[in-house]
Amino acid sequence: EVVDNGDREGFKGGQDVHFELLLSRIRGIVCLMRMGYEDEWGLEELFQDAQKELSHAMRHPSQSLFVDIAPAGQMQRLDYAHVDYYRLLSEQSEDDEAEKNLKKVKAAEIAIRMLIEDDYVIGEAA
């Protein structure tokens, strides 16, 4: 709540802090959804915001966001959250099989892209 108030007032801290905050929120909401809660927090918007933060930071490779983890690794962290989200949607979906399969395919497409630049996945999987 405090950070949300800061967001509204224009303060987000450093890009690294804001990206980590968004990624933590995404993971937390996915965890809540796995427990049966509905997404009342706008997860798609959080994904978009995290992508914007990362894209902006990637234009400046000297950002503190990339001190410990390279840009490709940070992208993989976000991609991993996307895979987890689409897998959850396919598992919990009450749609027909075709719709479930579309969600599984989306998760697989992201996962395959991650294998190409395998910088950070192993650490996240542990």
Number of C-alpha atoms within 10 A of each C-alpha: 6 6 13 11 11 12 13 9 9 9 12 17 12 12 17 18 13 20 24 16 16 21 20 13 16 24 19 12 20 23 15 13 17 15 9 10 11 11 12 8 11 10 17 13 11 17 19 12 16 22 18 13 16 20 13 13 19 18 10 11 13 10 15 14 22 17 11 9 14 15 20 15 18 21 20 23 20 21 20 21 19 21 22 16 23 22 20 18 19 20 14 13 13 10 11 8 10 9 13 18 15 13 20 18 16 15 23 15 12 16 18 10 12 21 12 8 13 12 18 19 18 8 8 10 7 5
